């Protein structure tokens, strides 16, 4: 590796490690867990996926989408059941990758991707507002002005420093610079240590302390499946986004297997489950991280913070980290999606807006699923409307129908309405040269059409079927001319 690339990855990883800390601590607290579980999870997931995953430059950790899923499990059954769930979700992720199902991410339309990144950008920004509260009350007066001023200073450094030099990541300079200013001026602002104390030892290997029986499986399996699906979905969509940013190609199935193995390791070492984190990935990429080393450095630094550097790290002002995350939210949001509102079909605009809003108010998995359903229904509707027929009478008095389009479940009624069995001549020909049969609904429609002509005492002749259509009809037991 070239020295410049090595240096860029190390600095990017260091910058990303600072951004991992508050997020993983906050997500652990959301899930009613010891913050060290979030940090151990970040170390294990980030390091292992960076080493063995299919997308260098992508950052994984204890993600908020996973934390929300497990809250009820932790409250009702305790931490040990969570660790068992993390193990099982890891096995599901590995199976998903080994079955080569990662390519299913190609089924996610671009408007859904835009809604996904927009929604997550808003979620990232809204999450930072919690740091402007003390307990349940909003900050006011001097504490609010100081917090807002430090956030603004951090953002200014991140935006302006690249105009002077690109030799160091601006986010790293902003965090360290604002932290040093707060320490030297003894400014009374909240620090990372006010969230939680992060000092600890090495994670210890232990099997989850649960009964290994069917009763336990009944408890953990539903949560494990949801965790695995949410984690895989967020990871694969983040991988797609990383591919776009870096103009390179990752390997989805390899990433699924690596993520599953990392979750298993995290469960065995007392860490939270997790997946790719879009905010930290954007920080890593914007800081110059492109190789596996950047993720390894980020993960290892989190562990070093826990083991040796907690007194220093706990002095980092939250305002500096909030400012960096606000910049991340701004950089993550697909502003181009606003400029194309009047240039793309209304249906696509509605998909972008719907996925964005559902991501903000519910969760990512529901949002993407709804977006795919909306896009699929729109696709089916548009294709169904494109089916049409050319007709003309032949010299022998018969009538020729030449169909164009795709015959599938959404277009069968339109297909049948093209014909007039009652008034057509006794001999009718259906030319399928430009007609594509897709599913069983198409076969059923063709059988219905033949029955209608048969009841009218007329003969329907079908020709120019494609080989695929002939095979479909043969398997269904439908005769054709």
N, C-alpha and C positions, 0 to 999 in steps of 0.2 A: 504494500500500500504506500502511495506517495506521502511524504511528510505533510504536505498541505491538506490532503484528504484526511490523514490521521488526526491532525490538529483540529480540523473542522468538526469531525465526529466526536472527539473528546469534549470540546467546548459545547457542542449541541447537546450531548448527553448530560453534561453538568447543568446546563440551563433547564433541561427537561426535568431533571431530578427535583429541582426546586418547585416546579409546577405540580409534580406528582404528590408532594407532601400534603398540602392542605386539602386537595381533592380526596385522596385516599383516607385521610383522617376523618373528613366530613362524612364520607360515604359509610365508613365503619360506625360512626356515631348514629347515622340514620338507621342502620341495621341493628342498633343496640348491641354493638360489639366493642371490645377493647380496641382502641386505635392502633395498637401494635399489630392486630390481625390484618388491618388494611395495609399497613406498611410492609409486613412480611409478604402479603399477597402481591403487592406492587413489585417488590424485589424479585420474587420467584417468577411471576408471570412476565415481567418486562425482560428479565435476563434470558429465560428459556425460549421465549418466542423470538427474541432478537437473534439468538444463536441458531435456532433450528427452524424458524418459521419460513413462510414463503414470500415475505415482503420486507426486505431490509428498509429501515427508516421508520417503520410503524411502531408505535408504542402501545403496550398493553399494561393493564393494571387493574386494581379493584374499582370497577366502574359503577357509576350511579345506577344505571339501568339494572344491574344485577342486584344491587343493594335493596332496591325497592321490592324486588321479587321475593327476597328472603326474610323480610321483616316479620311477617306473620309466623314463619317457621321458627325463627329464633325466639320470639315471644312465647309461643305455645310449647315448644319442645326443647329449646336450649341450644347451646353452641355445638355440642357434639353431634347433634342431628344435622346441623348446618354443614359440618365437616364431611359427614357421610354423603350429604347431598352434593357437595362440591366434587367428591370422588366420582359419584355416579354420573354427574353432568359431564365430567371430563371423559369418561368412557363413551358417552353418547357422542361427544364432539369427535373423538377419534374414529368411531364407527362412521360418522357422517363423512369424514375425510377419506377413509379407506374405501367407502362406497362411491367415491368420486362425485359427491353431490354438491361440491362447492361451485360447480359450473351453473347451478340454479340461480346464482346471483345475476346471471345474464338476463334473467326474466324480469329484472327490476327495470322499468322504463326510466328514461332520463328525467322526466318531470317528477317522478317519485324520488330520484336521487337529489334533485334540487330542493324538494320539500324536506327531505331528510336533513340535509346540511343546514338549511334555513332554520328548521325547528330546533336542531341541536345548538345552533349559534344563539338562538333566543334563550334556550334553557341554560346554556353556560352563562350568559349575561345575567339572567334573573337569579341564578344561584349565587352570584357575587353580592347581590343586594342584602343577603342575610348577614353579611359582615358589617353592614351599616346599622345593625341592631345591637343592643346590649340587653340580653334576655329576650323579652317579647316586645320591648319598646324601641322605637327608632332613635338613633343618635340625634342630638340637637345641640345647638350652641357651639362652643369651642371644639368639643370632640368631633362633631360633624364636619366643621370647617377644616380641621387638621386632617381628618381622614380623606375628605374630598380633595384637599390640596395635594396630599402625598400620592393619591391615585392619579391625579392629573399630571403631577411631575413624572411619575413612572411612565405613563403613556407618552408624554412628550419626549422622554429619553428614547423610548422604543421607536417612535416615529422619526425623530430627528437625527439620531446617531448615525444611521446608514448614509446620510448625506455627507458626513465627515469621514467615516471609515467603515469598511465592512470586514475588518480583520478580526473582530470579536462579535459574538451574538449580542444584539442590543438588549434583549430581555435579560441576559445575564448581567450586563453592566447596570441596567435599571434596578434589578433586585439588590445587587451588592451596593450600588451607589446610594440608593434610598435607605437601605439598611444601615450603612455607615453614617449617613447624615442623621438619622434618628438616634443612633447610639451616641455620636459626638455631641449633639445638641440636647440630648436627654429629653426628647420629645415624648409626651405622655400619650402614646398611641398603642393599640392592641398589637400583640405579636403572635407568632405561631405557637408560642408556649402557652398563650391564654386559651387556645383550643384544646390542647392536650400535651402532656409530657411524653416525649417519644423515646426516652432512654430505655434500653432493653438489651437482652443478650441475643445469642444466635437462636434461630428457630429450632425447636427440637422435634425429632421424628416421633410420631405416635399414631397408632391406628385410632380412628374415632371410637370413643367409649360408648357404643350403642349395642343393643342386642342384635346379633347378626341373624335375623329371622325374617319371615314374610311380613310380620306386623310392621317392622321397621321399614321394609321396602315399600309397603303401602303408604307410609307417611312421606318418605323422601322422594319416591319416584315422580309424582306430579310436579314437585318443585324442581327436581333435576331436569326434567324434560323442558320446562319453561325456561330455566336458567340456560340450558344448552341452546335452545332456539334463539333466545334473546341475544346471548353472547355471540353465537355464530352470525346472526343477522347483522349486528352492529359491527362485528369484525370484518365481514365480507364487504359491507358497504364502505367502511373506512378504507379497506384495501383498494376498492375501486377508486375512491377519491384520491388516495395516495398515488395510484397509477396515473391519474390525470395530472396531478401536480408535478410528478417527476418525469412524465412522458416515458414511462417504462412499464414493464409487465410483471406482476407478481403471480404466485402460484397458489390458487385458492385451496386446493385439497391439502397441500403441504401445510398451509397455515392452520387449517382446521385440526389436523393431527397434532401439530405443535401446541396449539392452544389447549387441546384436550389433555395432552401430557403435562402441560404446565399447571392446569387446574388440578390434576391428580396430585402432582408434587405439592401444590399449595395446600390441598386438603390434608395431606400426610404431615406437613410441617406447621400446621396451625394457622394457615393464612386464609383470607377470603377468596372466593372465586372471582373471576373477572374476565375481561375481554379487551379488545382494542379500545383506546380512548381517543376520540377524535381531537379534542382540545390539545392534549399533550402531543399527539402526532403532528398537528399543525405547528406547534411550538418547535418541535424537533426539526421538521422540514424547513421552516422559515429561518431557523438558526444555522442551517447548513448541514444538518444530519442526513446522510444518504446511505450509509453503510450499516452493517450489523453492529459495529463497535459503538455507535451512538446509543443504541438501545441497551447494550451491555453496560456501558458506563452509567446510564441513567438508573438502571436497576441496582447495580453494585453500590452506587453512591447513596441510594436510599438506605441500604443496609449499613453503610459506614456512618450515616447520620445517626442511626439508631444505636450503633455500638460505641462510637467515639465522639461524635461531633454534636450531640444533642444540645449541650449548653449554648453553643454558638448558633445553631440552626433555630432554636426556640426564640432567639432574639430578632429574627427576621420579621419586619413589620407586615401585618396582613395586608396593609394598603398597597405595598409593592406587588404582592402576588395577585391581589384583586385587579390592579392596573394592568398587569400582564394578561390576565384572563379576559379582561374587557377587550384588549387588542386582539386576542385570539378569537373572541366572538365576532368582532368586526371583520377579521380576515377569513373566518369560516363562512360567514353569510355569503350566499351567492348573489351578489348585487346585480349581476348580469340578468338574473331572472326577473328583476323589476323592469329592465329596459326592453324585454322582449314581450311584455304583456300584450301589446297591441300588434305584435308581429307573428304570434303563434296561435293555433286554434284555441278557441275558448275552452274546450274540454281539457286541454293540457294546462291551461292557466288554473282551472278549477282543481285539477289534481295537485298542482304545486301548493295552492293555498290550503287545500284540505289536509294534505300530509303535514304541512307546517303546523297548522293549528292542532291537529290530533297529537303530534309529537309533543307540543307544549303542554296540552291539557291532559293527556293520558300517558302513553308511553310509545317508545319507538316501534316495538313489534306490531302493535295495533295500527299505528300510523302507516307503516310500510304495507301491511296486509291490506288495509283499506285502499291505499293508493294503487296497489296492484289490481285489486278487484275493480276499482273505478276505471282504470286504464284498460283492463281486459274487456269490460262491458262496452266501453267506448269503441275499442277496436272491433269487437264483434258487431256492434250496431253499424259502424261505418262500412264494414265488409258486406254485411247483409244488404245494405242499401245499394251496393254496386252491382248486384246481380240483375241482369236484364236479358231479353231475348230479341233476336231478329227473326222475322217470319216472312215467308212468301210461298205462293202456290206454285207447284211444279207443273210441267207440261202434261203429266198424266193425271192431273187433278188432285194429287196428294198435297199435303201441307208439310213444309219443313220448318222446324224450330231450331234455331242455332243459338244456344245458351252461352252467355259470357259471365264469368265470375266464379265465386266459391260457394259450393253448396254444403252447408253445415247447419247446426241446430238453430241458429238465429235467422237463417235465410230460407228455411223450408217453406214457410207460408208465402213468401214473395215468389219462390220458385213455382209453387202450385198455381198461384194466381196468374202466371204467364200463359196458361193453357186454357182452352175452351172446348172440353170434350163434347159438350152438347151440340155445338154448331160446327165443329171441325168435320172434314171429310172422313171417309171410312179408313183411309190410309194416312197415318201421321208418322213423320220421321223426326227423331230427336238427335241432333248433331252435338256431341259432347266434346268436340275438339278443343273448345276454349272453356270448358267447365271442369272444375276440380272438386272431386268428392273428398270430404275430410273425415266424417264420422258416421256413426250408425244412423244418426238422424237423417243424413243424406240418403242412405240406402232406404230407410223407411219412407222418405218422401217419394223416391223413385217407385217403390212398390205401390204406394197410394195412387200415384199418377197412372200406373198400369191398370190398377183396379178400376179407376174411374173410366178409362177408355174401354176396358173390357165390359163394364156394366152398360156402356153406351153402344155396345156391339161394334166397336172399332178396334183396329189393330195399331199398336204403338211400336215402332221399330227404333232401336237405339244403336248408334254406331259411333265410331271414332272415340271410344273409351280409351283412356290411358291404361298402361299395364297395371299400375297401382289400383286404379278403379276396378279393373277386371278382377283382380285378386280379392278386393273387398267384397264385390258382388258374389264371387264364387264361394267365399267363406260363409257368406250369409245365405247361400242357396238360391240366389236370384238369377234367373236365366236372362241372357241378353242376346240380341241378334248379332 
